[in-house]
């Protein structure tokens, strides 16, 4: 439409462009803005909207979001001022551990259109004036530097060419400041440093207020853990995560274009008191849809940790972690966590946007990027990771019943299947990069070989299992979309692959030849074992888990399936023991060690409280939070029986040592409640089904019975052990 992007000629990390203008009358006003970088818009000195990190992260050359704001109330008749502060953000700033800069371009810029009563009155052009900002520097990894004392120099506006045909309206909820946390404890560490403990690992920023008469520099540094009581940042790798403010006088300070993953804030330059420091939780503003409460405080804390892990990592895209020099849209992490995520929150829009990026990043030959938006350039058919293009749309279709998740991604799924096929030899997956059962503890070398993260399960067994699962999904998706021939072709290929898998990985007598927990769990969950051999396999899996003392040895892949395999194979009690185990390695062990989010590895913190010397220790990775989906579906028993929960199967299943579980889930068809409570020798199962949802109830060991809507309570005697 002829409106330009403008930036500045000079090399400025952050700058402000704007102008004064006159309105004959102030009518209904709409501001449309986007940027190559990040922007903050202001009208007459007031911030426009309440979003942060706009215009968000997309693969910018294919899709750039334009935000639209109603600014009627900010404008006045007569003189007005409009300005835009622009920072580098994901577009040009430092991203990825390899210190990549300028990934999308070497010039930041802003694009603006202000429309009053249907008439465009301001557009970004050479009539704008540019100057430095009090924000001298800002980086997502390294933090922000604000100086309120330095002189502000003028800069030179210039046009920055960029193809506006990639514009799209804002797709998902914006990133907002969601919650404010007070300091829980003000600490003086053994090293003598002043550190605030907020009691919770979050994604966000800290807001500080300087006292009257203050003059100087305040520096804030951010950390997830203390080691030996001291502030510890080695696990942030190269991310400096430091905010600096140069101030004269009383002022409230907060960074604009960055965020950190932290529980602790170290303050230097001013002895601030606790009431002068607040943590501000900053993430995508999704609607909460699910909660689970149990009788066990440790389990509740674990589930809270899962929810915090989601909040801290749904920052415009689903990231792996919020603290170190990474924070990337890793496909495998999301694929493992997507089920839990979509019970906890309405993730339709943020994942619709992310899937658009994943499709945009797909290689010509159908291979899928390991992260989206892609800034590392790897494309493969890696199980769980690259399979996100098939499995995530399917999961969202199941959870929300929205067929557009399938239709939008169908072509990409088909291309991906062809890419997987090209990595087959003699009908079986035999080539291509695999992460395996990432971070599993069941490979001997893990004990001595640093950086061996692939786990003990044969990676091509995993690959074949996931390929079969993807083919199954594609066959179903094609059938739902009315593509009968595709459906039949995918189904035929699925059947052939299944036979090949059975020939290759099962003994002639039907025993699974790979003895790891993960292999057994996948064989059960993906239907690889023949029906007649399933019972024996489930028994073997159960024995295997018991042999490991009901401790977690599985990685990203095995962990997402293990508890389902046990519950569905008749060993629900063992699954419960895995959940409730307090010994290392396990979920409640982390809670016992003081975790307030889910760790990347079972041993990110060693049992003695020191960080794993191998490195790569994030204390806020959500993949192992996949367990919460099992709690919703197999313990509380809120299980979809048709897409979008039009039909629901209520199948609460108590764990002996967990006295009560109460889950609520606001599905797209209404709110469903389910769970159980024990009273002495009896157990009361309960459910609430809204009008418009057909429910059937299936209590342990009983026939499934159809019920209508309303409240249900069934009381049963507890059978002796
Ligand atoms: C990330 C992940 C990711 C993995 C894959 C890590 O650096 O944090 O969670 O899935 O790499 O290699």
Boltz pocket constraint, residues with backbone or C-beta under 6 A from the ligand:
constraints:
  - pocket:
      binder: B
      contacts: [[A, 320], [A, 321], [A, 326], [A, 330], [A, 331], [A, 332], [A, 333], [A, 435], [A, 621]]
      max_distance: 6.0
